[in-house]
Amino acid sequence: MALSGIIVDLLELYVVVIVLYVVMTWFPVTNPGGPMDRFRFWLTRLSEPVLNPIRRLIPSVGGGSVRFDFAPLIVILLIELILIPIFSRI
């Protein structure tokens, strides 16, 4: 039971990381090398290894300056699907 709790916590934390990463991509870098830029760097390092394979399967939609990336949404949904059976056992 303790292991499943740790797995749940880590997966939920990863969902938060992805949501923060998505929000940070909406804003331009105003201070290169500053604390927010370093925060964005670490969010990117944690998120991109999981998001890139999904992006290869399902590319962004839209054109010009407005593009919609569904990879974060798909990853979050997959994590939630993984969490359902774990939660049902706890």
C-alpha positions as CSV (number, residue, x, y, z in Angstrom):
1,M,0.0,0.0,0.0
2,A,2.8,2.4,0.7
3,L,4.3,1.8,-2.7
4,S,1.0,2.5,-4.5
5,G,0.7,5.8,-2.4
6,I,4.2,6.8,-3.6
7,I,3.4,6.1,-7.2
8,V,0.1,8.0,-6.9
9,D,2.0,11.0,-5.4
10,L,4.7,11.0,-8.1
11,L,2.2,10.7,-10.9
12,E,0.1,13.6,-9.5
13,L,3.3,15.7,-9.1
14,Y,4.1,15.0,-12.7
15,V,0.7,16.3,-13.8
16,V,1.4,19.5,-11.9
17,V,4.8,19.7,-13.6
18,I,3.2,19.4,-17.0
19,V,0.5,22.0,-16.2
20,L,3.1,24.4,-15.0
21,Y,5.2,23.8,-18.1
22,V,2.2,24.5,-20.4
23,V,1.4,27.7,-18.5
24,M,5.0,28.9,-18.7
25,T,5.1,28.4,-22.4
26,W,2.3,31.0,-22.7
27,F,4.6,33.8,-21.5
28,P,7.8,35.1,-23.2
29,V,11.2,35.0,-21.4
30,T,11.8,38.5,-20.1
31,N,14.9,37.9,-18.1
32,P,17.2,35.3,-19.8
33,G,19.1,33.4,-17.1
34,G,16.8,34.7,-14.4
35,P,15.0,32.5,-11.8
36,M,11.9,32.1,-14.0
37,D,14.0,31.1,-17.0
38,R,15.8,28.5,-14.9
39,F,12.4,27.3,-13.6
40,R,11.2,27.0,-17.2
41,F,14.4,25.1,-18.1
42,W,13.8,22.5,-15.5
43,L,10.1,22.1,-16.3
44,T,11.2,21.6,-19.9
45,R,13.8,19.0,-18.9
46,L,11.2,17.1,-17.0
47,S,8.3,17.4,-19.5
48,E,9.8,17.1,-23.0
49,P,11.0,13.4,-22.8
50,V,7.4,12.3,-22.3
51,L,5.7,14.9,-24.5
52,N,8.0,14.5,-27.6
53,P,7.0,10.9,-28.4
54,I,3.3,11.9,-28.2
55,R,4.0,14.9,-30.5
56,R,5.5,12.6,-33.1
57,L,2.3,10.6,-33.1
58,I,-0.1,13.5,-32.9
59,P,1.3,16.7,-34.3
60,S,0.1,20.2,-33.3
61,V,-3.1,21.5,-34.9
62,G,-3.5,25.0,-36.4
63,G,-1.5,27.4,-38.4
64,G,0.4,30.6,-38.2
65,S,0.9,31.9,-34.7
66,V,-1.9,29.9,-33.2
67,R,-1.1,26.2,-32.7
68,F,-2.7,23.8,-30.4
69,D,-0.5,21.1,-28.8
70,F,-2.5,18.2,-27.6
71,A,0.4,16.2,-26.2
72,P,0.2,17.6,-22.6
73,L,-3.6,16.8,-22.5
74,I,-3.0,13.3,-23.8
75,V,-0.2,12.7,-21.2
76,I,-2.4,14.0,-18.4
77,L,-5.3,11.8,-19.5
78,L,-3.0,8.7,-19.7
79,I,-1.7,9.4,-16.2
80,E,-5.3,9.7,-14.9
81,L,-6.2,6.4,-16.6
82,I,-3.2,4.8,-14.8
83,L,-4.3,6.3,-11.5
84,I,-7.9,5.0,-11.6
85,P,-7.0,1.4,-10.9
86,I,-4.5,2.4,-8.3
87,F,-7.0,4.6,-6.5
88,S,-9.6,1.8,-6.6
89,R,-7.3,-0.5,-4.6
90,I,-6.3,2.1,-2.0
